[in-house]
Each structure stands twice: as C-alpha cells, then as structure tokens.
C-alpha cells in the first residue's frame, strides 16, 4: 500500500529503511508486513486512505536496522529500532490506531535526548539531508523534494559557459585524492572538439561494503 498523495496531505507516514543493511536485516519483510497488516485490519476506509507507506534509503544508523519512522499529526515523528515483522501488528494497533507509541521499542520521539539525537545533533547534513525521508527509487518523491529544479534553471536561464563559470567560482572539487577543480574539468571538456560527448558518473568506491557513493546519490 502506498497512497503517497493522501498520506502527504494528512501527514501520516510509515517509512521503512531499505538501505543495503536494512534489506539485509529484513526491511523488505517489515515493509510487506505493514502492508498486509493495514489490509488485514480493514483500515482501507480510514487509516489506509490517509497513510503513506514507503521505503527509504540508508540513514547511517545500520546497527539499529530495521529502522521504521511513524509520523502522525498528533504525535509527530517516532523512530523505532531493530524492527522485525512480528513487531509490526503491535505498532499498527497501538501507535497508529490507538495513538500510543510502543515505548520499549522507541529509538527517538523527536523531542527528548536519546541515543539517536545525541549522535545526530552534532551533524549538519547537507548532501545527505534527505536520506531516510526520500524513496530513492521514486522519481515523484525526488521531484516533490525539489528535485531537478537546479537543472531546470540551468537549461532555461544559463548558457554552457555561464554554468562553467558558476561551477568554477564555487570552488567545487572532486572528492578523490587529487581534489581537481570540477569547473576546470568541465571547461577542458567543453573546449575539446568532438562529434560525440559522454557523461561518466563514477559511483564505485574502493572500500568494500561502505556504499557511501550510493548514499550520496540517494540523498542528492
């Protein structure tokens, strides 16, 4: 079940982490159990039409997977840690239907000091700020968060040379050891005569199992 537009309007969201570790620890099964529980309890006429159930990318708290966020207008955002499929019926009945969070499973309620807020409060997330909220496989979810607005502006308002000047002025560098200026790379490519041009995206990191480049792409 994924009634995104209705869920967004009514503010009820159930977000299940399906990053690499989330999948490995049973995230797909948790997502499926939420879906079946909402259907089994005949909530289609009420909660089912108001809820947005979706997957999200990695939040960087892999030791707590499977992570589940439940967001309602009345209670705000609650994060649950190490969720298993057999925990889902209780979360649906207690939290969603009766408005009583299951305290023994709560990782964070978004207001009190806890392990999650203590870990996150010193971070200022920029590139990764949407990780955990956006479904990385949904283009509609990306657009709803302002995706492609920069591309639209570039295509409609700037020439290629102006774009290169903007990138050069920003001081943006590659993330590799050389730290080569991105604007210079683009300028070299633009000034090279060729009948064919290619865009190459390097999203393969060298550290086994880190998947940082995947997280960067999901969070952009």
MARLUMVO-216222 format. One line per 8 residues: number of its first residue (from 1); for each residue x, y negated, z of N, C-alpha, C. Coordinates in nm, 2 decimals, padded with zeros to 4 digits. Example, Ala and Ser with C-alpha at 12.3 -4.5 7.8 and 13.67 -1.06 7.14 Angstrom:
1	01.32/00.57/00.78/01.23/00.45/00.78/01.32/00.33/00.78; 01.28/00.22/00.71/01.37/00.11/00.71/01.29/00.00/00.79
END
This chain:
1	00.09/00.12/00.00/00.00/00.00/00.00/00.09/-00.12/00.00; 00.06/-00.21/-00.09/00.14/-00.33/-00.10/00.05/-00.44/-00.16; -00.02/-00.51/-00.07/-00.11/-00.62/-00.12/-00.04/-00.75/-00.08; 00.06/-00.78/-00.16/00.15/-00.89/-00.12/00.08/-01.02/-00.11; 00.00/-01.06/-00.21/-00.06/-01.19/-00.21/-00.16/-01.21/-00.09; -00.23/-01.11/-00.06/-00.32/-01.11/00.06/-00.24/-01.12/00.18; -00.14/-01.04/00.19/-00.05/-01.04/00.31/00.01/-01.17/00.33; 00.06/-01.23/00.23/00.13/-01.36/00.24/00.03/-01.47/00.29
9	-00.09/-01.47/00.24/-00.19/-01.57/00.28/-00.23/-01.55/00.42; -00.25/-01.43/00.47/-00.29/-01.40/00.61/-00.18/-01.39/00.70; -00.06/-01.39/00.66/00.06/-01.38/00.75/00.09/-01.25/00.81; 00.03/-01.14/00.77/00.06/-01.01/00.83/00.15/-00.94/00.74; 00.27/-00.91/00.79/00.37/-00.84/00.71/00.43/-00.72/00.79; 00.46/-00.61/00.72/00.53/-00.50/00.77/00.65/-00.48/00.68; 00.77/-00.50/00.73/00.89/-00.49/00.65/00.98/-00.38/00.69; 01.01/-00.29/00.61/01.09/-00.17/00.64/01.23/-00.18/00.57
17	01.33/-00.16/00.64/01.47/-00.17/00.58/01.50/-00.05/00.50; 01.52/-00.08/00.37/01.56/00.03/00.28/01.69/-00.01/00.21; 01.78/-00.06/00.29/01.92/-00.07/00.25/01.98/00.07/00.25; 02.11/00.08/00.21/02.17/00.21/00.20/02.16/00.29/00.33; 02.19/00.23/00.44/02.18/00.31/00.57/02.03/00.33/00.61; 01.95/00.23/00.58/01.81/00.25/00.61/01.75/00.37/00.53; 01.79/00.39/00.41/01.74/00.51/00.33/01.80/00.63/00.39; 01.93/00.63/00.43/01.99/00.75/00.48/01.93/00.79/00.62
25	01.88/00.70/00.69/01.82/00.73/00.82/01.67/00.75/00.82; 01.61/00.76/00.70/01.47/00.79/00.69/01.38/00.67/00.66; 01.43/00.57/00.60/01.35/00.45/00.58/01.23/00.48/00.48; 01.26/00.56/00.38/01.15/00.59/00.28/01.04/00.66/00.35; 01.07/00.75/00.44/00.97/00.83/00.51/00.89/00.74/00.60; 00.96/00.64/00.67/00.89/00.55/00.75/00.79/00.46/00.67; 00.84/00.41/00.56/00.75/00.33/00.47/00.63/00.41/00.43; 00.65/00.54/00.39/00.54/00.62/00.34/00.44/00.65/00.46
33	00.49/00.66/00.58/00.41/00.69/00.69/00.32/00.57/00.73; 00.38/00.45/00.72/00.30/00.33/00.74/00.19/00.32/00.64; 00.22/00.35/00.51/00.12/00.35/00.41/00.01/00.45/00.44; 00.04/00.57/00.47/-00.06/00.67/00.50/-00.14/00.64/00.62; -00.08/00.58/00.73/-00.15/00.55/00.85/-00.26/00.44/00.83; -00.22/00.34/00.75/-00.32/00.24/00.72/-00.44/00.30/00.64; -00.41/00.39/00.56/-00.52/00.45/00.48/-00.60/00.55/00.57; -00.53/00.63/00.64/-00.60/00.73/00.73/-00.69/00.67/00.83
41	-00.65/00.55/00.88/-00.73/00.49/00.99/-00.84/00.40/00.93; -00.86/00.41/00.80/-00.97/00.34/00.73/-00.97/00.19/00.75; -00.85/00.14/00.74/-00.83/-00.01/00.76/-00.83/-00.09/00.63; -00.86/-00.02/00.52/-00.86/-00.09/00.39/-00.95/-00.21/00.39; -01.07/-00.20/00.46/-01.16/-00.32/00.46/-01.12/-00.43/00.55; -01.03/-00.40/00.64/-00.99/-00.51/00.73/-00.84/-00.53/00.72; -00.76/-00.46/00.80/-00.61/-00.48/00.80/-00.55/-00.45/00.67; -00.59/-00.35/00.60/-00.54/-00.31/00.47/-00.54/-00.42/00.37
49	-00.64/-00.50/00.37/-00.65/-00.61/00.27/-00.58/-00.73/00.31; -00.54/-00.73/00.44/-00.47/-00.85/00.49/-00.32/-00.83/00.50; -00.27/-00.70/00.50/-00.13/-00.67/00.53/-00.05/-00.66/00.40; 00.08/-00.70/00.42/00.18/-00.69/00.31/00.28/-00.59/00.36; 00.28/-00.47/00.31/00.38/-00.36/00.34/00.48/-00.36/00.23; 00.61/-00.38/00.27/00.71/-00.38/00.17/00.85/-00.33/00.22; 00.93/-00.29/00.13/01.07/-00.26/00.16/01.16/-00.39/00.16; 01.27/-00.39/00.23/01.36/-00.50/00.23/01.50/-00.44/00.22
57	01.60/-00.53/00.19/01.74/-00.49/00.18/01.80/-00.49/00.32; 01.93/-00.46/00.32/02.01/-00.44/00.45/02.02/-00.57/00.52; 02.00/-00.56/00.66/02.01/-00.68/00.74/02.14/-00.69/00.81; 02.23/-00.58/00.80/02.36/-00.58/00.86/02.36/-00.52/01.00; 02.25/-00.46/01.04/02.24/-00.40/01.17/02.22/-00.25/01.16; 02.31/-00.19/01.08/02.29/-00.05/01.04/02.28/00.05/01.16; 02.34/00.02/01.27/02.34/00.11/01.39/02.20/00.11/01.44; 02.11/00.02/01.40/01.97/00.01/01.46/01.87/00.06/01.36
65	01.91/00.11/01.24/01.82/00.16/01.14/01.74/00.29/01.19; 01.62/00.31/01.15/01.55/00.23/01.06/01.49/00.10/01.13; 01.52/-00.02/01.07/01.46/-00.14/01.13/01.33/-00.17/01.06; 01.23/-00.21/01.15/01.10/-00.25/01.10/01.06/-00.38/01.16; 01.02/-00.47/01.08/00.96/-00.60/01.13/00.81/-00.60/01.11; 00.74/-00.64/01.22/00.60/-00.66/01.21/00.57/-00.80/01.24; 00.51/-00.87/01.15/00.48/-01.02/01.16/00.33/-01.04/01.16; 00.28/-01.11/01.26/00.14/-01.14/01.26/00.12/-01.29/01.30
73	00.02/-01.36/01.26/00.00/-01.49/01.30/-00.02/-01.51/01.46; -00.07/-01.41/01.52/-00.10/-01.42/01.66/00.03/-01.39/01.75; 00.12/-01.30/01.70/00.23/-01.26/01.79/00.36/-01.30/01.73; 00.37/-01.35/01.61/00.49/-01.39/01.54/00.56/-01.26/01.49; 00.70/-01.27/01.49/00.78/-01.16/01.44/00.84/-01.07/01.55; 00.82/-00.94/01.54/00.88/-00.85/01.62/00.96/-00.75/01.54; 01.08/-00.72/01.59/01.17/-00.62/01.52/01.18/-00.50/01.60; 01.16/-00.38/01.54/01.17/-00.25/01.61/01.29/-00.18/01.55
81	01.36/-00.11/01.64/01.49/-00.04/01.60/01.47/00.11/01.61; 01.55/00.18/01.52/01.55/00.32/01.52/01.42/00.38/01.51; 01.34/00.33/01.41/01.20/00.38/01.39/01.20/00.51/01.32; 01.12/00.60/01.37/01.11/00.73/01.30/00.96/00.74/01.25; 00.93/00.83/01.16/00.79/00.84/01.11/00.69/00.87/01.22; 00.73/00.95/01.32/00.63/00.99/01.42/00.60/00.87/01.52; 00.68/00.76/01.51/00.65/00.64/01.59/00.55/00.55/01.52; 00.53/00.56/01.39/00.45/00.47/01.31/00.31/00.46/01.36
89	00.24/00.58/01.38/00.10/00.57/01.42/00.07/00.48/01.55; 00.17/00.49/01.64/00.15/00.41/01.76/00.17/00.26/01.73; 00.27/00.23/01.64/00.29/00.09/01.61/00.17/00.03/01.54; 00.11/00.11/01.45/-00.01/00.06/01.38/-00.12/00.04/01.48; -00.15/00.14/01.56/-00.26/00.12/01.65/-00.24/00.02/01.76; -00.12/00.02/01.83/-00.10/-00.07/01.94/-00.07/-00.21/01.89; 00.03/-00.22/01.80/00.07/-00.36/01.76/-00.03/-00.42/01.66; -00.06/-00.35/01.56/-00.14/-00.41/01.45/-00.29/-00.42/01.48
97	-00.34/-00.32/01.55/-00.48/-00.31/01.57/-00.52/-00.38/01.71; -00.44/-00.35/01.81/-00.47/-00.40/01.94/-00.39/-00.52/01.99; -00.30/-00.56/01.91/-00.22/-00.68/01.94/-00.13/-00.66/02.06; -00.08/-00.54/02.08/00.00/-00.51/02.20/00.13/-00.45/02.15; 00.24/-00.53/02.14/00.37/-00.47/02.09/00.41/-00.36/02.18; 00.48/-00.26/02.12/00.53/-00.15/02.19/00.67/-00.18/02.25; 00.67/-00.23/02.37/00.78/-00.30/02.43/00.91/-00.21/02.44; 00.89/-00.08/02.46/01.01/00.01/02.47/01.08/00.03/02.34
105	01.02/-00.01/02.23/01.09/00.01/02.10/01.13/-00.13/02.04; 01.10/-00.24/02.11/01.13/-00.37/02.05/01.28/-00.40/02.06; 01.33/-00.44/01.95/01.47/-00.49/01.94/01.47/-00.64/01.96; 01.37/-00.71/01.91/01.37/-00.86/01.93/01.22/-00.90/01.90; 01.18/-01.00/01.99/01.05/-01.06/01.96/01.06/-01.20/01.91; 01.18/-01.24/01.87/01.20/-01.37/01.80/01.21/-01.49/01.90; 01.19/-01.46/02.03/01.19/-01.58/02.12/01.29/-01.55/02.24; 01.30/-01.43/02.29/01.38/-01.41/02.41/01.52/-01.36/02.37
113	01.62/-01.39/02.46/01.75/-01.34/02.44/01.76/-01.19/02.44; 01.83/-01.13/02.35/01.84/-00.99/02.34/01.96/-00.95/02.26; 01.98/-00.82/02.24/02.10/-00.78/02.16/02.10/-00.84/02.02; 01.98/-00.84/01.95/01.98/-00.89/01.82/02.00/-01.04/01.81; 01.93/-01.12/01.90/01.95/-01.26/01.89/02.09/-01.30/01.94; 02.15/-01.23/02.03/02.29/-01.25/02.07/02.39/-01.23/01.96; 02.36/-01.13/01.88/02.45/-01.10/01.77/02.43/-01.21/01.66; 02.31/-01.25/01.63/02.28/-01.34/01.52/02.30/-01.48/01.55
121	02.29/-01.53/01.67/02.28/-01.67/01.70/02.41/-01.75/01.66; 02.52/-01.68/01.65/02.65/-01.75/01.62/02.67/-01.74/01.47; 02.58/-01.69/01.39/02.60/-01.68/01.25/02.51/-01.79/01.18; 02.57/-01.84/01.07/02.49/-01.93/00.98/02.49/-01.86/00.85; 02.38/-01.79/00.82/02.37/-01.71/00.70/02.33/-01.80/00.58; 02.40/-01.80/00.47/02.38/-01.88/00.35/02.34/-01.78/00.24; 02.44/-01.72/00.18/02.42/-01.63/00.07/02.32/-01.51/00.11; 02.34/-01.47/00.24/02.26/-01.35/00.28/02.14/-01.39/00.36
129	02.10/-01.52/00.36/01.99/-01.56/00.45/01.86/-01.49/00.42; 01.84/-01.44/00.30/01.71/-01.38/00.27/01.71/-01.23/00.28; 01.83/-01.17/00.31/01.84/-01.03/00.34/01.75/-00.99/00.45; 01.67/-00.89/00.44/01.57/-00.85/00.54/01.44/-00.90/00.52; 01.42/-01.00/00.43/01.29/-01.06/00.41/01.24/-01.04/00.27; 01.34/-01.02/00.17/01.30/-01.01/00.03/01.32/-00.86/-00.01; 01.22/-00.82/-00.09/01.23/-00.69/-00.16/01.33/-00.70/-00.27; 01.45/-00.64/-00.27/01.55/-00.66/-00.38/01.51/-00.60/-00.51
137	01.40/-00.52/-00.51/01.36/-00.46/-00.63/01.24/-00.53/-00.69; 01.19/-00.64/-00.63/01.07/-00.71/-00.68/01.11/-00.85/-00.73; 01.09/-00.86/-00.86/01.12/-00.99/-00.92/01.02/-01.10/-00.87; 00.90/-01.06/-00.85/00.80/-01.15/-00.80/00.83/-01.20/-00.66; 00.89/-01.12/-00.57/00.93/-01.16/-00.44/01.05/-01.26/-00.45; 01.14/-01.23/-00.54/01.25/-01.32/-00.56/01.20/-01.46/-00.61; 01.11/-01.46/-00.71/01.06/-01.59/-00.76/00.98/-01.67/-00.65; 00.91/-01.59/-00.56/00.83/-01.66/-00.46/00.93/-01.73/-00.36
145	01.05/-01.68/-00.35/01.15/-01.74/-00.26/01.23/-01.85/-00.33; 01.19/-01.89/-00.45/01.26/-02.00/-00.52/01.36/-01.95/-00.62; 01.36/-01.82/-00.65/01.45/-01.76/-00.75/01.44/-01.82/-00.89; 01.55/-01.83/-00.95/01.56/-01.88/-01.09/01.54/-02.03/-01.10; 01.52/-02.10/-00.99/01.49/-02.25/-01.00/01.62/-02.32/-01.05; 01.74/-02.28/-01.00/01.86/-02.34/-01.05/01.88/-02.31/-01.20; 01.85/-02.19/-01.24/01.87/-02.15/-01.38/01.77/-02.24/-01.47; 01.65/-02.26/-01.42/01.56/-02.34/-01.49/01.61/-02.48/-01.51
153	01.66/-02.54/-01.40/01.72/-02.67/-01.40/01.83/-02.68/-01.50; 01.92/-02.58/-01.50/02.04/-02.58/-01.59/01.99/-02.58/-01.73; 01.90/-02.49/-01.77/01.86/-02.48/-01.90/01.78/-02.60/-01.96; 01.71/-02.67/-01.87/01.62/-02.78/-01.91/01.69/-02.92/-01.90; 01.79/-02.93/-01.81/01.84/-03.06/-01.78/01.99/-03.09/-01.81; 02.07/-02.98/-01.83/02.21/-03.00/-01.84/02.27/-02.93/-01.97; 02.37/-02.99/-02.02/02.45/-02.93/-02.13/02.55/-02.83/-02.07; 02.60/-02.73/-02.15/02.70/-02.64/-02.10/02.82/-02.71/-02.04
161	02.86/-02.82/-02.10/02.98/-02.89/-02.05/02.95/-02.96/-01.91; 02.82/-03.01/-01.90/02.79/-03.06/-01.77/02.78/-02.96/-01.66; 02.74/-02.84/-01.69/02.73/-02.73/-01.59/02.87/-02.69/-01.55; 02.96/-02.68/-01.64/03.10/-02.65/-01.61/03.16/-02.76/-01.52; 03.13/-02.89/-01.55/03.18/-03.00/-01.47/03.13/-02.98/-01.32; 03.00/-02.95/-01.31/02.94/-02.93/-01.18/03.01/-02.82/-01.10; 03.03/-02.71/-01.17/03.09/-02.59/-01.10/03.24/-02.63/-01.06; 03.31/-02.70/-01.15/03.45/-02.74/-01.12/03.45/-02.83/-01.00
169	03.36/-02.93/-01.00/03.35/-03.02/-00.89/03.32/-02.96/-00.75; 03.25/-02.85/-00.76/03.21/-02.78/-00.63/03.32/-02.71/-00.56; 03.43/-02.68/-00.64/03.54/-02.61/-00.58/03.52/-02.46/-00.56; 03.42/-02.41/-00.63/03.38/-02.27/-00.61/03.50/-02.18/-00.67; 03.54/-02.08/-00.59/03.64/-01.99/-00.62/03.59/-01.85/-00.63; 03.67/-01.76/-00.70/03.64/-01.62/-00.69/03.67/-01.57/-00.55; 03.60/-01.46/-00.52/03.61/-01.40/-00.38/03.73/-01.31/-00.37; 03.80/-01.28/-00.48/03.91/-01.19/-00.48/04.04/-01.26/-00.42
177	04.15/-01.18/-00.42/04.27/-01.24/-00.36/04.33/-01.36/-00.43; 04.31/-01.37/-00.56/04.36/-01.48/-00.64/04.29/-01.61/-00.61; 04.17/-01.60/-00.58/04.09/-01.73/-00.55/04.09/-01.82/-00.67; 04.08/-01.77/-00.79/04.08/-01.85/-00.91/03.95/-01.94/-00.91; 03.97/-02.06/-00.96/03.85/-02.15/-00.97/03.76/-02.11/-01.07; 03.63/-02.09/-01.03/03.53/-02.04/-01.13/03.51/-02.14/-01.24; 03.50/-02.27/-01.22/03.49/-02.37/-01.32/03.60/-02.36/-01.43; 03.72/-02.33/-01.39/03.83/-02.31/-01.48/03.81/-02.19/-01.57
185	03.76/-02.08/-01.51/03.73/-01.96/-01.59/03.63/-01.99/-01.70; 03.52/-02.06/-01.65/03.41/-02.09/-01.75/03.46/-02.18/-01.86; 03.55/-02.28/-01.82/03.60/-02.37/-01.92/03.68/-02.30/-02.03; 03.77/-02.21/-01.98/03.85/-02.13/-02.07/03.77/-02.05/-02.17; 03.66/-01.98/-02.11/03.57/-01.90/-02.20/03.50/-01.99/-02.30; 03.45/-02.11/-02.25/03.37/-02.20/-02.34/03.46/-02.25/-02.45; 03.59/-02.27/-02.43/03.68/-02.33/-02.53/03.74/-02.22/-02.62; 03.71/-02.10/-02.60/03.76/-01.99/-02.68/03.67/-01.96/-02.80
193	03.72/-01.96/-02.92/03.64/-01.93/-03.04/03.61/-01.78/-03.05; 03.48/-01.75/-03.06/03.44/-01.61/-03.08/03.30/-01.60/-03.13; 03.27/-01.50/-03.21/03.14/-01.48/-03.26/03.05/-01.41/-03.16; 03.11/-01.34/-03.06/03.04/-01.27/-02.96/03.09/-01.31/-02.82; 03.00/-01.32/-02.73/03.04/-01.35/-02.59/02.97/-01.26/-02.49; 03.04/-01.22/-02.38/02.98/-01.13/-02.29/02.99/-01.19/-02.15; 02.89/-01.15/-02.07/02.89/-01.18/-01.92/02.92/-01.05/-01.85; 03.03/-01.06/-01.77/03.07/-00.94/-01.69/03.05/-00.97/-01.54
201	02.97/-00.89/-01.48/02.94/-00.90/-01.33/03.01/-00.79/-01.26; 03.11/-00.83/-01.18/03.19/-00.73/-01.10/03.12/-00.71/-00.97; 03.05/-00.60/-00.95/02.98/-00.58/-00.82/03.02/-00.44/-00.76; 03.15/-00.41/-00.78/03.21/-00.29/-00.73/03.32/-00.32/-00.63; 03.29/-00.31/-00.50/03.40/-00.34/-00.41/03.49/-00.22/-00.39; 03.61/-00.24/-00.33/03.70/-00.13/-00.32/03.69/-00.06/-00.19; 03.63/-00.11/-00.09/03.62/-00.04/00.04/03.50/00.06/00.04; 03.53/00.19/00.05/03.42/00.29/00.04/03.31/00.27/00.15
209	03.19/00.27/00.10/03.08/00.27/00.19/03.04/00.13/00.24; 03.11/00.02/00.20/03.07/-00.11/00.26/02.95/-00.17/00.19; 02.94/-00.16/00.06/02.83/-00.21/-00.02/02.81/-00.36/00.00; 02.91/-00.43/00.03/02.90/-00.58/00.06/02.85/-00.65/-00.07; 02.90/-00.61/-00.19/02.86/-00.68/-00.31/02.71/-00.65/-00.34; 02.67/-00.53/-00.31/02.52/-00.50/-00.33/02.44/-00.60/-00.24; 02.49/-00.61/-00.11/02.41/-00.70/-00.02/02.41/-00.84/-00.07; 02.53/-00.89/-00.13/02.53/-01.02/-00.18/02.43/-01.04/-00.30
217	02.42/-00.94/-00.38/02.33/-00.95/-00.49/02.18/-00.95/-00.44; 02.15/-00.87/-00.34/02.02/-00.86/-00.29/01.98/-00.99/-00.22; 02.08/-01.05/-00.15/02.05/-01.17/-00.07/02.05/-01.30/-00.15; 02.09/-01.30/-00.28/02.10/-01.42/-00.36/01.97/-01.47/-00.40
END
